[in-house]
Amino acid sequence: MISVYIVRRSPDRRIMRFSIEGHANFADRGKDIVCAGVSAVSVGAVNSVEALAGVQLPASMKDGWLSSDVPEEADADKDAKVQLLLESMVVMLDSIQQSYGRYVVIREQLL
């Protein structure tokens, strides 16, 4: 199963950290559309933050694992772009969870 963890700051619900770990085991390696979808969405979000918001996310990635602590930008416009792109990632991952809930779970925590 793939576990997605989203850590938000209370009360504004700003995404402070996220991590994704595990394998879906929906199909054989190389044919697993659930793993491929989650990977494409999450890595694409990190790349989008860097390309579109101009913010380098400190992300760590290994086989079946991606994690990032999201820096709070002094530039409010950049920070808003980062948050919008990450919220988009959460929406896309939620769509995958709705279709393949046996293979993906999303957990959110407020700090």
N, CA, C and O atoms as a printed pandas DataFrame, in Angstrom:
     atom_number atom_name residue_name chain_id  residue_number  x_coord  y_coord  z_coord
0              1         N          MET        A               1    0.839   -1.174    0.000
1              2        CA          MET        A               1    0.000    0.000    0.000
2              3         C          MET        A               1    0.885    1.239    0.000
3              4         O          MET        A               1    1.964    1.246    0.593
4              5         N          ILE        A               2    0.417    2.284   -0.671
5              6        CA          ILE        A               2    1.094    3.577   -0.670
6              7         C          ILE        A               2    0.445    4.444    0.399
7              8         O          ILE        A               2   -0.776    4.596    0.435
8              9         N          SER        A               3    1.273    5.009    1.265
9             10        CA          SER        A               3    0.800    5.912    2.311
10            11         C          SER        A               3    1.290    7.317    2.007
11            12         O          SER        A               3    2.480    7.551    1.796
12            13         N          VAL        A               4    0.341    8.246    1.989
13            14        CA          VAL        A               4    0.648    9.658    1.755
14            15         C          VAL        A               4    0.382   10.388    3.068
15            16         O          VAL        A               4   -0.698   10.263    3.645
16            17         N          TYR        A               5    1.360   11.143    3.533
17            18        CA          TYR        A               5    1.228   11.911    4.761
18            19         C          TYR        A               5    1.365   13.395    4.427
19            20         O          TYR        A               5    2.354   13.821    3.830
20            21         N          ILE        A               6    0.379   14.158    4.811
21            22        CA          ILE        A               6    0.385   15.602    4.604
22            23         C          ILE        A               6    0.340   16.259    5.987
23            24         O          ILE        A               6   -0.586   16.005    6.758
24            25         N          VAL        A               7    1.312   17.085    6.302
25            26        CA          VAL        A               7    1.337   17.796    7.580
26            27         C          VAL        A               7    1.017   19.254    7.289
27            28         O          VAL        A               7    1.680   19.908    6.484
28            29         N          ARG        A               8   -0.018   19.746    7.967
29            30        CA          ARG        A               8   -0.483   21.124    7.771
30            31         C          ARG        A               8   -0.317   21.926    9.051
31            32         O          ARG        A               8   -0.355   21.387   10.157
32            33         N          ARG        A               9   -0.134   23.218    8.873
33            34        CA          ARG        A               9   -0.047   24.135   10.009
34            35         C          ARG        A               9   -1.451   24.613   10.358
35            36         O          ARG        A               9   -2.229   24.995    9.483
36            37         N          SER        A              10   -1.756   24.585   11.636
37            38        CA          SER        A              10   -3.032   25.112   12.104
38            39         C          SER        A              10   -2.811   26.580   12.428
39            40         O          SER        A              10   -1.741   26.887   12.953
40            41         N          PRO        A              11   -3.686   27.484   12.178
41            42        CA          PRO        A              11   -5.049   27.330   11.667
42            43         C          PRO        A              11   -5.180   27.557   10.159
43            44         O          PRO        A              11   -6.271   27.390    9.614
44            45         N          ASP        A              12   -4.098   27.933    9.471
45            46        CA          ASP        A              12   -4.234   28.302    8.052
46            47         C          ASP        A              12   -4.163   27.110    7.096
47            48         O          ASP        A              12   -4.380   27.277    5.896
48            49         N          ARG        A              13   -3.868   25.930    7.596
49            50        CA          ARG        A              13   -3.820   24.682    6.822
50            51         C          ARG        A              13   -2.721   24.680    5.747
51            52         O          ARG        A              13   -2.795   23.926    4.776
52            53         N          ARG        A              14   -1.713   25.523    5.929
53            54        CA          ARG        A              14   -0.582   25.558    5.009
54            55         C          ARG        A              14    0.143   24.217    5.063
55            56         O          ARG        A              14    0.396   23.690    6.146
56            57         N          ILE        A              15    0.480   23.662    3.894
57            58        CA          ILE        A              15    1.230   22.410    3.841
58            59         C          ILE        A              15    2.668   22.703    4.256
59            60         O          ILE        A              15    3.361   23.505    3.629
60            61         N          MET        A              16    3.101   22.037    5.322
61            62        CA          MET        A              16    4.447   22.234    5.855
62            63         C          MET        A              16    5.391   21.106    5.438
63            64         O          MET        A              16    6.600   21.301    5.309
64            65         N          ARG        A              17    4.815   19.932    5.233
65            66        CA          ARG        A              17    5.626   18.743    4.965
66            67         C          ARG        A              17    4.741   17.699    4.301
67            68         O          ARG        A              17    3.537   17.633    4.551
68            69         N          PHE        A              18    5.349   16.895    3.463
69            70        CA          PHE        A              18    4.627   15.747    2.931
70            71         C          PHE        A              18    5.600   14.605    2.701
71            72         O          PHE        A              18    6.792   14.818    2.476
72            73         N          SER        A              19    5.077   13.402    2.759
73            74        CA          SER        A              19    5.877   12.228    2.428
74            75         C          SER        A              19    4.961   11.182    1.806
75            76         O          SER        A              19    3.770   11.096    2.108
76            77         N          ILE        A              20    5.556   10.405    0.941
77            78        CA          ILE        A              20    4.842    9.337    0.246
78            79         C          ILE        A              20    5.745    8.122    0.311
79            80         O          ILE        A              20    6.922    8.185   -0.046
80            81         N          GLU        A              21    5.178    7.006    0.775
81            82        CA          GLU        A              21    6.011    5.817    0.908
82            83         C          GLU        A              21    5.228    4.550    0.602
83            84         O          GLU        A              21    4.012    4.485    0.777
84            85         N          GLY        A              22    5.953    3.563    0.147
85            86        CA          GLY        A              22    5.376    2.257   -0.108
86            87         C          GLY        A              22    5.163    1.979   -1.584
87            88         O          GLY        A              22    5.477    2.795   -2.451
88            89         N          HIS        A              23    4.628    0.817   -1.834
89            90        CA          HIS        A              23    4.310    0.368   -3.188
90            91         C          HIS        A              23    2.857   -0.108   -3.195
91            92         O          HIS        A              23    2.389   -0.711   -2.229
92            93         N          ALA        A              24    2.167    0.161   -4.265
93            94        CA          ALA        A              24    0.752   -0.210   -4.351
94            95         C          ALA        A              24    0.558   -1.717   -4.457
95            96         O          ALA        A              24   -0.382   -2.263   -3.880
96            97         N          ASN        A              25    1.436   -2.389   -5.187
97            98        CA          ASN        A              25    1.278   -3.820   -5.474
98            99         C          ASN        A              25   -0.034   -4.101   -6.190
99           100         O          ASN        A              25   -0.657   -5.143   -5.988
100          101         N          PHE        A              26   -0.441   -3.164   -7.023
101          102        CA          PHE        A              26   -1.640   -3.316   -7.845
102          103         C          PHE        A              26   -1.381   -4.301   -8.982
103          104         O          PHE        A              26   -2.263   -5.068   -9.370
104          105         N          ALA        A              27   -0.160   -4.266   -9.507
105          106        CA          ALA        A              27    0.239   -5.153  -10.603
106          107         C          ALA        A              27    1.744   -5.382  -10.499
107          108         O          ALA        A              27    2.407   -4.830   -9.620
108          109         N          ASP        A              28    2.271   -6.197  -11.399
109          110        CA          ASP        A              28    3.703   -6.456  -11.421
110          111         C          ASP        A              28    4.491   -5.167  -11.634
111          112         O          ASP        A              28    3.994   -4.203  -12.217
112          113         N          ARG        A              29    5.718   -5.174  -11.152
113          114        CA          ARG        A              29    6.605   -4.022  -11.328
114          115         C          ARG        A              29    6.704   -3.671  -12.815
115          116         O          ARG        A              29    6.889   -4.543  -13.664
116          117         N          GLY        A              30    6.579   -2.388  -13.103
117          118        CA          GLY        A              30    6.611   -1.936  -14.487
118          119         C          GLY        A              30    5.244   -1.886  -15.136
119          120         O          GLY        A              30    5.087   -1.311  -16.213
120          121         N          LYS        A              31    4.248   -2.485  -14.489
121          122        CA          LYS        A              31    2.881   -2.486  -15.013
122          123         C          LYS        A              31    1.881   -1.939  -14.002
123          124         O          LYS        A              31    0.670   -1.998  -14.213
124          125         N          ASP        A              32    2.403   -1.408  -12.907
125          126        CA          ASP        A              32    1.560   -0.947  -11.807
126          127         C          ASP        A              32    1.123    0.499  -12.066
127          128         O          ASP        A              32    1.875    1.442  -11.819
128          129         N          ILE        A              33   -0.094    0.653  -12.563
129          130        CA          ILE        A              33   -0.589    1.991  -12.915
130          131         C          ILE        A              33   -0.817    2.866  -11.681
131          132         O          ILE        A              33   -0.750    4.092  -11.778
132          133         N          VAL        A              34   -1.081    2.266  -10.543
133          134        CA          VAL        A              34   -1.297    3.049   -9.321
134          135         C          VAL        A              34    0.026    3.661   -8.866
135          136         O          VAL        A              34    0.092    4.853   -8.566
136          137         N          CYS        A              35    1.076    2.848   -8.817
137          138        CA          CYS        A              35    2.402    3.378   -8.456
138          139         C          CYS        A              35    2.853    4.426   -9.468
139          140         O          CYS        A              35    3.393    5.466   -9.093
140          141         N          ALA        A              36    2.634    4.153  -10.728
141          142        CA          ALA        A              36    3.038    5.097  -11.768
142          143         C          ALA        A              36    2.287    6.419  -11.623
143          144         O          ALA        A              36    2.881    7.487  -11.772
144          145         N          GLY        A              37    0.998    6.355  -11.336
145          146        CA          GLY        A              37    0.202    7.568  -11.171
146          147         C          GLY        A              37    0.642    8.388   -9.978
147          148         O          GLY        A              37    0.796    9.605  -10.084
148          149         N          VAL        A              38    0.847    7.740   -8.847
149          150        CA          VAL        A              38    1.279    8.446   -7.638
150          151         C          VAL        A              38    2.666    9.047   -7.847
151          152         O          VAL        A              38    2.922   10.180   -7.441
152          153         N          SER        A              39    3.547    8.298   -8.471
153          154        CA          SER        A              39    4.897    8.811   -8.745
154          155         C          SER        A              39    4.853   10.012   -9.674
155          156         O          SER        A              39    5.510   11.022   -9.419
156          157         N          ALA        A              40    4.085    9.911  -10.748
157          158        CA          ALA        A              40    3.997   11.010  -11.715
158          159         C          ALA        A              40    3.438   12.269  -11.055
159          160         O          ALA        A              40    3.950   13.367  -11.278
160          161         N          VAL        A              41    2.400   12.116  -10.252
161          162        CA          VAL        A              41    1.778   13.267   -9.591
162          163         C          VAL        A              41    2.735   13.903   -8.577
163          164         O          VAL        A              41    2.891   15.124   -8.560
164          165         N          SER        A              42    3.362   13.106   -7.753
165          166        CA          SER        A              42    4.198   13.658   -6.678
166          167         C          SER        A              42    5.513   14.239   -7.207
167          168         O          SER        A              42    5.893   15.343   -6.817
168          169         N          VAL        A              43    6.201   13.527   -8.073
169          170        CA          VAL        A              43    7.446   14.049   -8.638
170          171         C          VAL        A              43    7.130   15.247   -9.539
171          172         O          VAL        A              43    7.880   16.223   -9.564
172          173         N          GLY        A              44    6.022   15.168  -10.272
173          174        CA          GLY        A              44    5.605   16.297  -11.102
174          175         C          GLY        A              44    5.309   17.536  -10.279
175          176         O          GLY        A              44    5.598   18.651  -10.716
176          177         N          ALA        A              45    4.740   17.361   -9.098
177          178        CA          ALA        A              45    4.453   18.510   -8.224
178          179         C          ALA        A              45    5.750   19.164   -7.748
179          180         O          ALA        A              45    5.868   20.390   -7.754
180          181         N          VAL        A              46    6.715   18.353   -7.338
181          182        CA          VAL        A              46    8.005   18.898   -6.907
182          183         C          VAL        A              46    8.658   19.656   -8.062
183          184         O          VAL        A              46    9.162   20.764   -7.877
184          185         N          ASN        A              47    8.647   19.060   -9.245
185          186        CA          ASN        A              47    9.233   19.724  -10.414
186          187         C          ASN        A              47    8.481   21.006  -10.772
187          188         O          ASN        A              47    9.096   21.994  -11.174
188          189         N          SER        A              48    7.153   20.995  -10.626
189          190        CA          SER        A              48    6.346   22.182  -10.920
190          191         C          SER        A              48    6.639   23.315   -9.950
191          192         O          SER        A              48    6.720   24.474  -10.357
192          193         N          VAL        A              49    6.796   22.996   -8.687
193          194        CA          VAL        A              49    7.134   24.024   -7.701
194          195         C          VAL        A              49    8.446   24.698   -8.093
195          196         O          VAL        A              49    8.572   25.921   -8.035
196          197         N          GLU        A              50    9.414   23.884   -8.491
197          198        CA          GLU        A              50   10.706   24.446   -8.858
198          199         C          GLU        A              50   10.616   25.261  -10.151
199          200         O          GLU        A              50   11.175   26.355  -10.231
200          201         N          ALA        A              51    9.917   24.738  -11.161
201          202        CA          ALA        A              51    9.858   25.404  -12.467
202          203         C          ALA        A              51    8.925   26.612  -12.483
203          204         O          ALA        A              51    9.248   27.629  -13.096
204          205         N          LEU        A              52    7.775   26.515  -11.821
205          206        CA          LEU        A              52    6.763   27.562  -11.923
206          207         C          LEU        A              52    6.793   28.582  -10.793
207          208         O          LEU        A              52    6.448   29.747  -10.996
208          209         N          ALA        A              53    7.204   28.148   -9.606
209          210        CA          ALA        A              53    7.260   29.075   -8.474
210          211         C          ALA        A              53    8.677   29.568   -8.213
211          212         O          ALA        A              53    8.885   30.539   -7.486
212          213         N          GLY        A              54    9.651   28.884   -8.815
213          214        CA          GLY        A              54   11.035   29.281   -8.612
214          215         C          GLY        A              54   11.546   28.974   -7.221
215          216         O          GLY        A              54   12.439   29.652   -6.714
216          217         N          VAL        A              55   10.970   27.938   -6.597
217          218        CA          VAL        A              55   11.352   27.556   -5.238
218          219         C          VAL        A              55   11.909   26.144   -5.266
219          220         O          VAL        A              55   11.263   25.220   -5.760
220          221         N          GLN        A              56   13.102   25.985   -4.737
221          222        CA          GLN        A              56   13.736   24.671   -4.656
222          223         C          GLN        A              56   13.222   23.964   -3.409
223          224         O          GLN        A              56   13.490   24.404   -2.291
224          225         N          LEU        A              57   12.484   22.867   -3.594
225          226        CA          LEU        A              57   12.014   22.096   -2.451
226          227         C          LEU        A              57   13.124   21.155   -1.997
227          228         O          LEU        A              57   13.729   20.467   -2.819
228          229         N          PRO        A              58   13.393   21.119   -0.700
229          230        CA          PRO        A              58   14.368   20.151   -0.205
230          231         C          PRO        A              58   13.712   18.773   -0.148
231          232         O          PRO        A              58   13.166   18.379    0.882
232          233         N          ALA        A              59   13.769   18.050   -1.252
233          234        CA          ALA        A              59   13.090   16.758   -1.352
234          235         C          ALA        A              59   14.101   15.620   -1.339
235          236         O          ALA        A              59   15.184   15.724   -1.915
236          237         N          SER        A              60   13.729   14.534   -0.671
237          238        CA          SER        A              60   14.520   13.306   -0.654
238          239         C          SER        A              60   13.706   12.232   -1.345
239          240         O          SER        A              60   12.503   12.110   -1.116
240          241         N          MET        A              61   14.367   11.450   -2.194
241          242        CA          MET        A              61   13.646   10.411   -2.929
242          243         C          MET        A              61   14.504    9.155   -3.006
243          244         O          MET        A              61   15.694    9.207   -3.316
244          245         N          LYS        A              62   13.871    8.037   -2.718
245          246        CA          LYS        A              62   14.466    6.712   -2.861
246          247         C          LYS        A              62   13.394    5.825   -3.458
247          248         O          LYS        A              62   12.284    6.283   -3.731
248          249         N          ASP        A              63   13.707    4.591   -3.657
249          250        CA          ASP        A              63   12.743    3.636   -4.199
250          251         C          ASP        A              63   11.511    3.556   -3.299
251          252         O          ASP        A              63   11.594    3.083   -2.165
252          253         N          GLY        A              64   10.369    4.020   -3.808
253          254        CA          GLY        A              64    9.122    3.939   -3.055
254          255         C          GLY        A              64    8.988    4.969   -1.948
255          256         O          GLY        A              64    8.165    4.802   -1.048
256          257         N          TRP        A              65    9.788    6.041   -1.999
257          258        CA          TRP        A              65    9.738    7.023   -0.921
258          259         C          TRP        A              65   10.091    8.407   -1.442
259          260         O          TRP        A              65   11.091    8.581   -2.138
260          261         N          LEU        A              66    9.260    9.393   -1.101
261          262        CA          LEU        A              66    9.502   10.795   -1.436
262          263         C          LEU        A              66    9.071   11.623   -0.238
263          264         O          LEU        A              66    7.990   11.417    0.313
264          265         N          SER        A              67    9.925   12.565    0.163
265          266        CA          SER        A              67    9.617   13.381    1.329
266          267         C          SER        A              67   10.144   14.788    1.116
267          268         O          SER        A              67   11.185   14.978    0.486
268          269         N          SER        A              68    9.425   15.779    1.641
269          270        CA          SER        A              68    9.877   17.159    1.557
270          271         C          SER        A              68    9.354   17.972    2.733
271          272         O          SER        A              68    8.191   17.861    3.124
272          273         N          ASP        A              69   10.238   18.786    3.282
273          274        CA          ASP        A              69    9.841   19.834    4.215
274          275         C          ASP        A              69    9.691   21.079    3.362
275          276         O          ASP        A              69   10.624   21.468    2.659
276          277         N          VAL        A              70    8.537   21.699    3.419
277          278        CA          VAL        A              70    8.221   22.821    2.537
278          279         C          VAL        A              70    8.645   24.121    3.205
279          280         O          VAL        A              70    8.102   24.490    4.247
280          281         N          PRO        A              71    9.620   24.827    2.606
281          282        CA          PRO        A              71   10.047   26.083    3.226
282          283         C          PRO        A              71    8.974   27.150    3.070
283          284         O          PRO        A              71    8.268   27.193    2.062
284          285         N          GLU        A              72    8.858   28.007    4.071
285          286        CA          GLU        A              72    7.935   29.138    3.956
286          287         C          GLU        A              72    8.708   30.287    3.318
287          288         O          GLU        A              72    9.710   30.759    3.856
288          289         N          GLU        A              73    8.229   30.718    2.181
289          290        CA          GLU        A              73    8.896   31.762    1.429
290          291         C          GLU        A              73    8.569   33.141    1.988
291          292         O          GLU        A              73    7.427   33.406    2.364
292          293         N          ALA        A              74    9.570   34.021    2.045
293          294        CA          ALA        A              74    9.348   35.403    2.476
294          295         C          ALA        A              74    8.483   36.142    1.461
295          296         O          ALA        A              74    7.695   37.016    1.823
296          297         N          ASP        A              75    8.637   35.786    0.193
297          298        CA          ASP        A              75    7.842   36.379   -0.887
298          299         C          ASP        A              75    6.451   35.723   -0.858
299          300         O          ASP        A              75    6.315   34.548   -1.197
300          301         N          ALA        A              76    5.429   36.477   -0.457
301          302        CA          ALA        A              76    4.069   35.936   -0.304
302          303         C          ALA        A              76    3.526   35.371   -1.609
303          304         O          ALA        A              76    2.802   34.376   -1.589
304          305         N          ASP        A              77    3.859   35.982   -2.743
305          306        CA          ASP        A              77    3.392   35.491   -4.043
306          307         C          ASP        A              77    3.986   34.123   -4.352
307          308         O          ASP        A              77    3.276   33.224   -4.803
308          309         N          LYS        A              78    5.285   33.963   -4.112
309          310        CA          LYS        A              78    5.934   32.665   -4.327
310          311         C          LYS        A              78    5.348   31.604   -3.404
311          312         O          LYS        A              78    5.080   30.478   -3.824
312          313         N          ASP        A              79    5.154   31.979   -2.140
313          314        CA          ASP        A              79    4.613   31.024   -1.181
314          315         C          ASP        A              79    3.207   30.575   -1.587
315          316         O          ASP        A              79    2.868   29.399   -1.456
316          317         N          ALA        A              80    2.390   31.510   -2.080
317          318        CA          ALA        A              80    1.035   31.169   -2.533
318          319         C          ALA        A              80    1.092   30.213   -3.721
319          320         O          ALA        A              80    0.283   29.289   -3.808
320          321         N          LYS        A              81    2.031   30.422   -4.631
321          322        CA          LYS        A              81    2.184   29.519   -5.781
322          323         C          LYS        A              81    2.584   28.122   -5.325
323          324         O          LYS        A              81    2.050   27.124   -5.808
324          325         N          VAL        A              82    3.526   28.062   -4.391
325          326        CA          VAL        A              82    3.962   26.767   -3.856
326          327         C          VAL        A              82    2.771   26.031   -3.256
327          328         O          VAL        A              82    2.556   24.852   -3.538
328          329         N          GLN        A              83    1.998   26.729   -2.430
329          330        CA          GLN        A              83    0.855   26.095   -1.775
330          331         C          GLN        A              83   -0.200   25.642   -2.785
331          332         O          GLN        A              83   -0.772   24.562   -2.638
332          333         N          LEU        A              84   -0.460   26.453   -3.803
333          334        CA          LEU        A              84   -1.432   26.069   -4.829
334          335         C          LEU        A              84   -0.982   24.805   -5.559
335          336         O          LEU        A              84   -1.785   23.899   -5.784
336          337         N          LEU        A              85    0.284   24.740   -5.924
337          338        CA          LEU        A              85    0.790   23.551   -6.616
338          339         C          LEU        A              85    0.737   22.318   -5.723
339          340         O          LEU        A              85    0.412   21.229   -6.196
340          341         N          LEU        A              86    1.049   22.474   -4.449
341          342        CA          LEU        A              86    0.978   21.331   -3.532
342          343         C          LEU        A              86   -0.463   20.917   -3.252
343          344         O          LEU        A              86   -0.751   19.727   -3.128
344          345         N          GLU        A              87   -1.370   21.889   -3.152
345          346        CA          GLU        A              87   -2.792   21.537   -2.989
346          347         C          GLU        A              87   -3.294   20.787   -4.220
347          348         O          GLU        A              87   -4.109   19.872   -4.102
348          349         N          SER        A              88   -2.814   21.170   -5.390
349          350        CA          SER        A              88   -3.165   20.457   -6.618
350          351         C          SER        A              88   -2.680   19.010   -6.542
351          352         O          SER        A              88   -3.396   18.093   -6.945
352          353         N          MET        A              89   -1.470   18.802   -6.028
353          354        CA          MET        A              89   -0.953   17.443   -5.841
354          355         C          MET        A              89   -1.884   16.632   -4.944
355          356         O          MET        A              89   -2.195   15.477   -5.239
356          357         N          VAL        A              90   -2.328   17.249   -3.842
357          358        CA          VAL        A              90   -3.216   16.553   -2.908
358          359         C          VAL        A              90   -4.535   16.176   -3.590
359          360         O          VAL        A              90   -5.038   15.071   -3.385
360          361         N          VAL        A              91   -5.093   17.072   -4.390
361          362        CA          VAL        A              91   -6.336   16.784   -5.107
362          363         C          VAL        A              91   -6.139   15.607   -6.060
363          364         O          VAL        A              91   -6.982   14.712   -6.123
364          365         N          MET        A              92   -5.034   15.605   -6.799
365          366        CA          MET        A              92   -4.777   14.507   -7.738
366          367         C          MET        A              92   -4.561   13.185   -7.010
367          368         O          MET        A              92   -5.057   12.146   -7.448
368          369         N          LEU        A              93   -3.824   13.218   -5.903
369          370        CA          LEU        A              93   -3.630   11.990   -5.124
370          371         C          LEU        A              93   -4.944   11.500   -4.536
371          372         O          LEU        A              93   -5.186   10.295   -4.468
372          373         N          ASP        A              94   -5.790   12.429   -4.111
373          374        CA          ASP        A              94   -7.106   12.052   -3.598
374          375         C          ASP        A              94   -7.950   11.386   -4.690
375          376         O          ASP        A              94   -8.693   10.445   -4.410
376          377         N          SER        A              95   -7.839   11.865   -5.916
377          378        CA          SER        A              95   -8.564   11.238   -7.028
378          379         C          SER        A              95   -8.089    9.803   -7.243
379          380         O          SER        A              95   -8.896    8.912   -7.508
380          381         N          ILE        A              96   -6.789    9.583   -7.129
381          382        CA          ILE        A              96   -6.259    8.216   -7.251
382          383         C          ILE        A              96   -6.768    7.368   -6.099
383          384         O          ILE        A              96   -7.153    6.216   -6.298
384          385         N          GLN        A              97   -6.774    7.933   -4.889
385          386        CA          GLN        A              97   -7.271    7.190   -3.731
386          387         C          GLN        A              97   -8.738    6.810   -3.904
387          388         O          GLN        A              97   -9.136    5.701   -3.546
388          389         N          GLN        A              98   -9.541    7.714   -4.445
389          390        CA          GLN        A              98  -10.963    7.418   -4.642
390          391         C          GLN        A              98  -11.170    6.246   -5.597
391          392         O          GLN        A              98  -12.101    5.460   -5.423
392          393         N          SER        A              99  -10.316    6.128   -6.594
393          394        CA          SER        A              99  -10.452    5.034   -7.559
394          395         C          SER        A              99   -9.762    3.752   -7.107
395          396         O          SER        A              99  -10.202    2.654   -7.447
396          397         N          TYR        A             100   -8.685    3.890   -6.344
397          398        CA          TYR        A             100   -7.867    2.731   -5.964
398          399         C          TYR        A             100   -7.593    2.736   -4.465
399          400         O          TYR        A             100   -6.450    2.583   -4.035
400          401         N          GLY        A             101   -8.647    2.912   -3.676
401          402        CA          GLY        A             101   -8.530    3.048   -2.231
402          403         C          GLY        A             101   -7.897    1.878   -1.512
403          404         O          GLY        A             101   -7.400    2.034   -0.397
404          405         N          ARG        A             102   -7.905    0.712   -2.126
405          406        CA          ARG        A             102   -7.255   -0.448   -1.504
406          407         C          ARG        A             102   -5.736   -0.346   -1.585
407          408         O          ARG        A             102   -5.020   -1.081   -0.906
408          409         N          TYR        A             103   -5.252    0.566   -2.418
409          410        CA          TYR        A             103   -3.817    0.639   -2.693
410          411         C          TYR        A             103   -3.170    1.952   -2.264
411          412         O          TYR        A             103   -1.944    2.051   -2.214
412          413         N          VAL        A             104   -3.982    2.959   -1.956
413          414        CA          VAL        A             104   -3.473    4.288   -1.588
414          415         C          VAL        A             104   -4.293    4.824   -0.419
415          416         O          VAL        A             104   -5.522    4.761   -0.427
416          417         N          VAL        A             105   -3.598    5.352    0.585
417          418        CA          VAL        A             105   -4.279    5.996    1.703
418          419         C          VAL        A             105   -3.598    7.342    1.957
419          420         O          VAL        A             105   -2.372    7.446    1.929
420          421         N          ILE        A             106   -4.411    8.366    2.203
421          422        CA          ILE        A             106   -3.908    9.699    2.501
422          423         C          ILE        A             106   -4.266   10.040    3.934
423          424         O          ILE        A             106   -5.417    9.913    4.352
424          425         N          ARG        A             107   -3.262   10.476    4.681
425          426        CA          ARG        A             107   -3.473   10.902    6.064
426          427         C          ARG        A             107   -2.995   12.332    6.212
427          428         O          ARG        A             107   -1.913   12.683    5.741
428          429         N          GLU        A             108   -3.798   13.157    6.866
429          430        CA          GLU        A             108   -3.415   14.545    7.098
430          431         C          GLU        A             108   -3.334   14.791    8.590
431          432         O          GLU        A             108   -4.101   14.238    9.379
432          433         N          GLN        A             109   -2.385   15.637    8.953
433          434        CA          GLN        A             109   -2.179   15.991   10.365
434          435         C          GLN        A             109   -2.082   17.507   10.463
435          436         O          GLN        A             109   -1.398   18.153    9.670
436          437         N          LEU        A             110   -2.779   18.061   11.449
437          438        CA          LEU        A             110   -2.686   19.491   11.748
438          439         C          LEU        A             110   -1.764   19.698   12.930
439          440         O          LEU        A             110   -1.903   19.040   13.961
440          441         N          LEU        A             111   -0.818   20.616   12.779
441          442        CA          LEU        A             111    0.080   20.946   13.902
442          443         C          LEU        A             111   -0.225   22.316   14.431
443          444         O          LEU        A             111    0.422   22.772   15.374
